[in-house]
Structures are given as C-alpha cells and as structure tokens.
Amino acid sequence: MITFTTRQREILKIILDVNRPIGSVELAKLLHITPRQVNYSMKGVRVWLKQHGKDLNVLPGVGFAVNLTADQMNTLSQKIDIHSDVQIILSVSQRQQLLALFLLTQTEPCILAQLEQISHVSRMTVLKDLDEVEAWLQSQKINLIRKPHFGIQVSGAEHVCQQALAELLWGETPFSDDLVTEITHSEGLKFNLQGDAQLLPLVGYIHHYLSSLQLRRTIGLVAKAEEQLGGRFTDDAVLHLALVFVIMSNRIQSGNHLDVEDQLLASLQSAKMWPVASYVASKLGRESNSSWKYSDVAGVAMQMMAAPRNDAFPGQLERESDFSALSERMMEHISQAFSISKIKHDRTLQNGLLNNIVPACFRQRFNLWFPFALNNASLPDKYEKEHTVAREISKLVDEFTGVNLPESEINNLVVLLRAAYIRNRSYRFDRVIVICPSGMATAQLLIARLHARFPNLSNLEVTSLRDLTPTLVSSADLILTTVPLPRQYANHPKVIQVHPLLMPEDIEAITQFLS
C-alpha cells in the first residue's frame, strides 16, 4: 500500500467536497501552498486512487476531478480518514511553531536526536528550524541554550516565557504563516492538527499540551471577573485574557512562578483590581490543584488592568488621579484644536480615549504583550488634522504619565478623533433634497428615519422627480433618492440612492459622505 501524505489527503478531500473540476491555483489558495506543490502531490493522489479502483480525471485548462456516485464518494471518504497508510507532512511554518511550543514547555534539556525522532525530519532540517526559532526567542529576550553534552533548552524570565507561549498560540510570530492553532469564543483553543495527533510524536505531544489548556472554561471566569468590576472588556481582550490565564495556570502547575518587585507588588495589592485578581487566581488554582503566590496574583491584576475595555469601570478616574487630570486636559485640548467648544463635553469621546489610553499605559508600565492585530485601527493620511491632534494627545499622555504611546495606540486615537469630529461638527448643509416617487407616506417614513439617524441633517426638502432640474441639483448639498435618477444626474457626486427603510448600507454610505 502506497504511503499517502496528509497534503495529498487534504487535496483529495477538497476535490471530493467541491464535486466539480478544480484547478491547482484554487487548490493552492485553499491549502496555503504553491500550485507547483499541488501538482507535485498529484502523482501520489492519482496512484492512491488507482489502488482503490478510481481514476483522477485531468481536464486541461479546467482542473482535476473524480467522477463518483454519492455512495462511492462516501465510501472513499471513509477510507481517506483511516490513518493506517497516511504519512503526515508539515509545512516549514507548522513545524517551527510546534518546535517552539515543544521547547518552551520542556522542563529538562532535550538532545538533537530526540528532536529528529519526534519530528521525523533530518538533522540538517532540525538545525535550520532551531536557527529560526532561536532568532525569534532572542527577540523575546529568551535564550536557547545549545551545548554539547548538555542538550537544548530555553532560558528566560518567567513572564517572557509566558508571553512567548501566548504569542505562539495567538499566531503572531515570524513563522505563523500556516497557523496550527485558532482561538474563538465558540470553540476556545482549537488545534488544527489534532486529527493527525497519532501520526507524528511532535504533533501528539502538542495536542496533549493544548488539551490541558481549558480556554472555554476560563472565558467564563473572565466574564465573572467583569461582573465584579462592573464593566466589560472588549471581546478580543476577553479571549486574550483567557489565553494568558490558562498559560499562567499551566506554568504554575509545573512549578513556574512570576517574579514581581516588592514595590510593584505592594502597589498592586492596594489597587481595587487586587480582590478580583485574587478571585480569578483562587478559581484557577482550585481547578488545577496548584498553589499560587502573590506574585502570580499580581500577574493576573496587571493583565486585567492592561486589557482594553468597552466602557470605564466604576470609579476608575477616582482610583487613578493622573488619568482624571489627563482626561480633562485632553478634552480641552481637542476642543481647542478642532475649534468646536461642545466637543469637550463629548462623553463618548472621553470614554473612548480613556478606555484605550489607560490600558495602553499599563501595558507600557508592566511591559506586557497584546496582539498587534487587535490594536491596529488606522485612517488614511488625508485626515491630517486628526493625525496631528492624536500626536499632540500622545505628548500629553507622556507629560502626565511618563508613558510613550506606540504608533498603533496613536492610530486608535486618530479613529476616535475622527468619529468625534463627525458627531460634533456643524453640518453646513443648507439644502438636502429627498426624492421619493412612491408617495408621501414612504417619503415621511424615510424623513423620520433620517432625522433619527442624522439629527444634524435638519433641512430636508422632499422634491418630486419631475421637478428635478440641473439648477436644483447644483444648488443641493446632498440628494437622497429612493429610485435611480435620470442619466444626466445618476453619477453626480452629491447623489446617494437609498432604500425607503434606510438600510444599514445606506447609513454607511451617508456617513461616508458626511465624513
């Protein structure tokens, strides 16, 4: 029986699932490999099918297909899922992620022959992988010890080892092109190779390790912490906190504890976050039957203080006097910068700024990692005013807190400032024409919805389609119509076609116009 690689198996599964001819380019995109790799694997797919009495049809210029009845397809699919004649082939990215996870979770040195054995690759390949992993570990301030007669072992402070594990599992490393894990609210921590755990010792080891991380249960624990705090973290922050906490719990169970300076520990113990952090730590310790130190509780407190939130926790400003004074100064500065006096009373802006800046400051103070992809909002350079004011706000933050905000945080401020400007600016639309030929009832419904969604659009004028003239169009600041306009007006930049019920896409189009 021919050995069937996992790549060949996945190619054949896709061909059977789509039930139509599919080309190598489309297969390559679905599998995150190159068309050349697809074509190279097709020989094995053809031979495997032949041994099972089936043929692979190659249609020039169209793609690959297998002509089967429904019963034949079900039978063949069951044979594909049997592992007895399947050999797992990992991508370079997958292999390096697994190797990094293996090294970070070992308590004793391992030898090169052991890594060759568990990964089923040559010594030269292992050495190349180790070079890549070592370079990444060094960027995390973690050393990879590689000594004769000693072995290979990672060495670094506990907090950086925990953060390295979090980055790996979240998928933010130089070798995360082909992710081995996914994290969602519905499934928790998913191992994309778990179906092949018995095919390779390295995959089996990582599957066993990840199975011990009860992420979904910890998501519920974060929700209970939110109840005690009286506020909510962002959805992404909840996933991040849950991941960090399960990694911390697993490390503590293995005897690894955080090291926190006495002065910082005393400061955290006096913070209002401490009782909630203690609650989380006690729950995690009870579930894992492990003993948590005060330094570990401090780690929980720091992570929650640094997590982005949807709204401010009750009493937040009173607990952080620096931020209270900073908040007032920022709002005054923004009001003056945009020459809009009422913007300093915009509570949505104030809360948005604090909910981003406060956690960002704590992340900088505590030197904590947070997923870059979750904190990377931005606007084009054409919004020069917002970019300028955001950098001025960043300087105020530095002045009040001594924290230099990174570029990603400044980009978040730009987005918040643009939204505040749209909410608070005075719209100089003297004439907004609404065209609704289907009748006055529909027109009134549309007008009512426009007033509810865009209260600043006060001068709404209902006009008949028959009365539309070039002069009228040129005098309008905005034209909203429920039907296509005559050809000479159809592509006018001030014309937006909307549904009488003002659908979400209509609101988006009007918002884009106003911005």
ZIDA-V446287 format. One line per field, one symbol per residue. phi: phi as a letter, one per 40 degrees, with the letter a starting at -180 (. if undefined). A space follows every 10 residues. Layout:
phi: ???
This chain:
phi: .ccbcccccc ccdcdcccfa cbcccccccc bfbcdccccc cccccccccc cbgbbccbbd gbibabcbcc cccccccccc ccccbbbcbc cdcccccccc ccccbcbbcb bcccccccbf bccccccccc cccccccccc gbcbcbbcgb hbacaacccc cccccccccc gbbcbbcbcc bbbbccbgcb ccbccbccca dccccccccc ccccccccdc ccccccdccg abccdccccc cccccccccc ccccgbbcbb cdcccccccc cccccccccc ccccccccfb bccdcccccc cccccccdbc accdgccccb cdccccdccc ccccccccfb ccccbccccd cccccccdcc ccccccfbcb dcccbbcabd cccccccccc cccccccccc bgbcccdccc cccdcccccc cccbccccbc abcbbacchc cccccccccc cccbcccccc bcbcccccbd cccccccabb bcbccddcbd bccccbcbcd cfcdcccccc ccccc
